[in-house]
Amino acid sequence: MASEEPKAKKQKLSKEEKKESPTKKTPAELSPNSLFGMGNPLLDISAVVDKDFLDKYTLKPNDQILAEDKHKALFEEIVKKFKVEYHAGGATQNSIKLAQWMIQEPHNVGTFFGCIGKDKFGEILKQKAEDAHIDAHYYEQDEEPTGTCAACITGDNRSLVANLAAANCYKKDKHLDLEENWKLVEKAKVYYIAGFFLTVSLESILKVAKHASENNKLFCLNLSAPFICQFFKDNLMQVMPYVDVLFGNETEAAAFAKEQDFDTTDIKEIAKKAQALPKVNTKRPRIVVLTQGKDETTMALHDKVQTFPVLKIDPKDIVDTNGAGDAFVGGFLSGLVQEKPLNQCVKAAHYAANVIIRRAGCTFPEKPDFK
């Protein structure tokens, strides 16, 4: 019987998928658009800055914030004063690209939705998405320019200031609800949205989250930043019952625990309590994955908590930690969408983050060296 199974699977593959991989055997489950992401597409403007610059704009060395009026001049000053690099960014888009890079073939396993402007930066984002072999479908509008994110680097810290602009204009009825776009959502089996998008379109997130829950697919969310846990707590907790995999780092976890009155600062306890929060789809127990920079990663599933050491790296090899968290998630998602065991997902996540921090921006070499 076993020998006949591959034949049956082969017959089910569409012509398109056969065309994708004439020589390399692709698992049937890895068809294009298996992984769906929706978020804020931003062009990252990265520069190594000094402490005076951070102080001038009252920035913490390691933080993520939304730009306010007082930060408007920052975007011009960083370009004039420091040597900047431009990279396609936005947390969710980074993670989808990273997952696609880890997978390699077929192309377009990752789908991405978000809003950009009809401008030069928008064209750059479209080109970069194509180069990364992800299937990006942007809602394009001309009221706001494409969003940017200033990555202010000091040592191995990065302070991110996001000017969402166009990214903030994503509209469910103008994009997600369109039949051809919703078909792409339905094709996916793993969904990922960074918490940052909670500030933009809660109704879009809920529509995708409910679809995943009702169809027993995997919906993943990232806490993304302390301010999301604090100031967008209501939105976050509306989505939480649909979350199958919750990601976060130690500072986000601490902010989340405080806001939820968990009454603990212990990362393992926080993971356990977040894991036990109410959940709609009881067929899938929630998984909580919390990173701590160079310290071990914590994962809670059922009432069990496991820890995984990260890959060692010489501090002098660290070029830029911006994108490390996005890369971690991308690696993890590449394992999830291939239905690999969770410890393998963590291994892939640690590998991807280790690659990214050796480079400027969320960029990667041509091919991964991961077994």
SVG drawing of the C-alpha trace seen along z (x, -y; Angstrom):
<svg xmlns="http://www.w3.org/2000/svg" viewBox="-16 -68 50 70">
<polyline fill="none" stroke="black" stroke-width="0.4" points="0.0,0.0 2.7,-2.4 4.3,-2.4 1.0,-3.5 0.5,-6.5 2.9,-8.8 1.1,-8.1 -2.2,-9.1 -0.7,-12.3 1.0,-13.1 -2.3,-12.9 -3.8,-15.5 -1.1,-18.0 -2.3,-20.7 -0.5,-21.4 0.8,-24.6 2.5,-22.7 4.0,-20.1 5.4,-22.9 6.9,-24.5 9.2,-21.6 9.9,-19.2 13.0,-17.6 12.8,-18.3 10.1,-16.5 8.0,-19.0 5.8,-17.8 2.2,-18.0 1.4,-20.2 3.9,-22.9 1.8,-24.4 2.0,-28.1 0.1,-30.4 0.3,-27.9 1.5,-30.6 -0.4,-33.9 0.8,-37.1 -0.9,-40.5 0.7,-43.6 2.5,-46.9 4.8,-47.0 7.5,-49.6 10.8,-50.7 13.5,-50.5 15.9,-53.3 18.8,-51.9 21.7,-53.8 24.3,-53.5 23.5,-56.6 24.9,-58.1 23.5,-58.5 22.9,-62.2 20.6,-61.4 18.6,-59.0 18.4,-61.6 17.3,-64.3 14.3,-62.3 13.8,-60.7 14.4,-57.2 15.3,-54.2 18.2,-52.2 16.1,-49.1 12.4,-49.8 9.7,-49.9 7.4,-52.9 5.1,-54.7 6.3,-58.1 4.7,-61.2 4.9,-64.8 8.1,-65.2 9.8,-62.5 8.9,-64.0 12.3,-65.7 14.1,-62.5 13.5,-60.9 15.1,-63.8 17.9,-64.2 18.9,-60.5 19.4,-60.6 21.4,-63.8 23.6,-63.1 24.3,-59.3 25.1,-56.7 21.8,-55.1 20.8,-51.8 17.3,-51.1 15.8,-47.7 12.3,-46.4 10.8,-45.9 7.7,-45.7 7.7,-42.9 5.2,-40.5 6.6,-40.9 10.1,-40.2 8.9,-37.0 7.1,-35.8 10.2,-36.5 12.4,-34.7 10.1,-31.6 10.2,-31.6 14.0,-31.8 14.2,-28.9 11.8,-26.8 13.4,-27.9 11.1,-25.8 8.4,-26.2 8.3,-30.0 5.3,-31.9 4.6,-29.7 4.3,-33.0 1.5,-35.4 1.5,-38.9 -1.2,-41.6 -0.6,-45.2 -1.1,-48.8 1.5,-51.0 1.5,-54.4 1.8,-54.9 5.4,-56.2 9.0,-55.3 9.3,-53.6 6.2,-51.5 7.8,-50.4 10.9,-49.4 8.8,-47.2 7.1,-45.6 10.4,-44.7 11.9,-43.4 8.9,-41.2 9.3,-39.8 13.0,-39.2 12.2,-37.3 9.7,-35.1 6.7,-36.0 3.3,-36.6 2.7,-40.2 -0.7,-41.7 -0.7,-45.3 -3.6,-47.6 -2.3,-50.7 -3.7,-54.1 -2.5,-57.7 -3.7,-59.5 -0.6,-58.6 3.0,-57.8 4.5,-54.3 5.4,-53.8 8.9,-54.0 10.7,-52.8 13.8,-54.4 16.1,-51.8 18.4,-53.7 21.3,-51.4 23.7,-51.8 26.0,-48.9 23.9,-45.7 20.7,-47.6 18.1,-49.0 15.4,-51.6 12.7,-51.5 10.5,-54.4 7.7,-53.6 5.9,-56.2 3.1,-54.0 1.6,-56.5 0.1,-54.3 0.4,-51.1 -2.2,-52.6 -4.7,-52.9 -5.4,-49.1 -9.1,-48.6 -10.9,-45.2 -13.7,-46.1 -11.3,-47.6 -8.9,-44.6 -9.3,-41.6 -13.0,-41.1 -12.4,-41.1 -13.1,-37.7 -9.7,-37.1 -7.9,-38.2 -10.0,-36.1 -9.4,-33.1 -5.7,-33.5 -6.5,-33.6 -8.5,-30.3 -5.6,-28.6 -3.4,-29.0 -3.0,-26.6 -0.8,-28.8 -1.5,-32.4 0.8,-35.0 0.1,-38.6 2.4,-40.8 0.7,-42.6 1.6,-45.9 -1.3,-45.4 -3.7,-45.6 -3.3,-49.4 -4.4,-49.3 -7.3,-46.9 -8.7,-44.8 -11.6,-43.7 -9.2,-42.3 -7.3,-40.3 -10.5,-39.0 -11.8,-37.9 -8.6,-35.9 -8.4,-34.6 -12.0,-33.3 -11.5,-31.6 -8.4,-29.8 -10.2,-28.8 -13.3,-27.5 -11.2,-25.5 -8.8,-24.1 -5.8,-25.9 -3.0,-27.6 -3.2,-31.2 -0.1,-32.9 0.3,-36.3 3.2,-38.3 3.0,-40.6 5.4,-42.8 6.1,-45.6 5.3,-46.7 3.1,-49.5 0.8,-47.0 0.3,-45.1 -0.3,-48.3 -2.3,-50.6 -3.9,-48.2 -4.8,-45.6 -8.5,-45.5 -7.8,-44.7 -5.1,-42.2 -7.5,-40.4 -10.3,-40.3 -7.9,-38.3 -6.2,-36.2 -9.0,-33.4 -8.1,-32.6 -4.3,-32.5 -2.8,-29.0 0.9,-30.2 1.8,-33.3 5.3,-34.9 7.0,-37.5 10.3,-38.6 11.1,-39.1 10.2,-42.8 6.9,-42.3 6.2,-39.3 6.8,-41.4 4.5,-44.2 1.8,-41.6 2.0,-39.9 1.7,-43.3 -1.3,-44.3 -3.0,-41.0 -2.3,-41.0 -0.4,-37.7 1.4,-38.8 4.7,-37.3 7.9,-38.4 9.1,-34.8 9.2,-34.1 8.2,-30.5 5.2,-31.4 4.2,-34.1 4.4,-31.6 2.3,-29.1 -0.4,-31.7 -0.6,-33.0 -0.9,-29.4 -3.9,-28.9 -5.9,-31.9 -9.3,-31.1 -9.3,-29.7 -12.0,-29.1 -10.6,-26.1 -10.0,-23.6 -8.7,-21.0 -5.4,-22.8 -3.8,-23.7 -2.1,-27.1 1.7,-27.2 3.5,-30.2 7.1,-30.9 9.1,-33.6 12.6,-34.7 15.2,-36.4 17.9,-37.7 21.0,-35.6 19.4,-33.7 17.3,-30.6 14.0,-30.5 10.9,-29.4 8.1,-27.4 4.8,-26.5 2.4,-23.8 -0.3,-22.1 1.1,-22.6 4.6,-21.8 7.4,-24.4 10.5,-23.7 13.6,-25.8 16.0,-25.8 19.5,-27.4 20.1,-29.8 23.1,-29.3 26.3,-30.8 27.7,-33.8 30.8,-36.0 29.5,-39.5 31.9,-41.0 30.1,-39.0 26.8,-40.8 26.2,-43.5 22.6,-44.5 20.0,-42.9 17.2,-44.7 15.1,-41.9 16.3,-39.1 12.8,-38.6 11.2,-38.7 13.8,-36.2 13.1,-33.9 9.4,-33.9 10.2,-33.3 12.3,-30.3 9.6,-28.9 6.8,-29.5 8.9,-27.6 8.8,-24.6 5.1,-24.9 4.0,-25.2 6.0,-22.0 4.4,-20.3 7.7,-19.7 7.9,-18.9 8.0,-21.9 11.6,-21.4 12.6,-21.5 10.6,-24.7 12.6,-26.3 15.8,-25.0 15.0,-26.7 14.0,-29.8 17.3,-30.0 19.2,-29.4 17.4,-32.1 17.9,-34.7 21.6,-33.8 22.0,-34.5 20.2,-37.8 22.1,-39.4 25.4,-38.9 24.0,-41.2 22.6,-44.8 18.9,-45.0 16.6,-42.0 18.7,-40.6 20.0,-37.1 22.4,-35.2 21.2,-33.5 20.5,-30.1 20.2,-28.8 22.7,-26.3 20.2,-24.5 19.6,-20.8"/>
</svg>
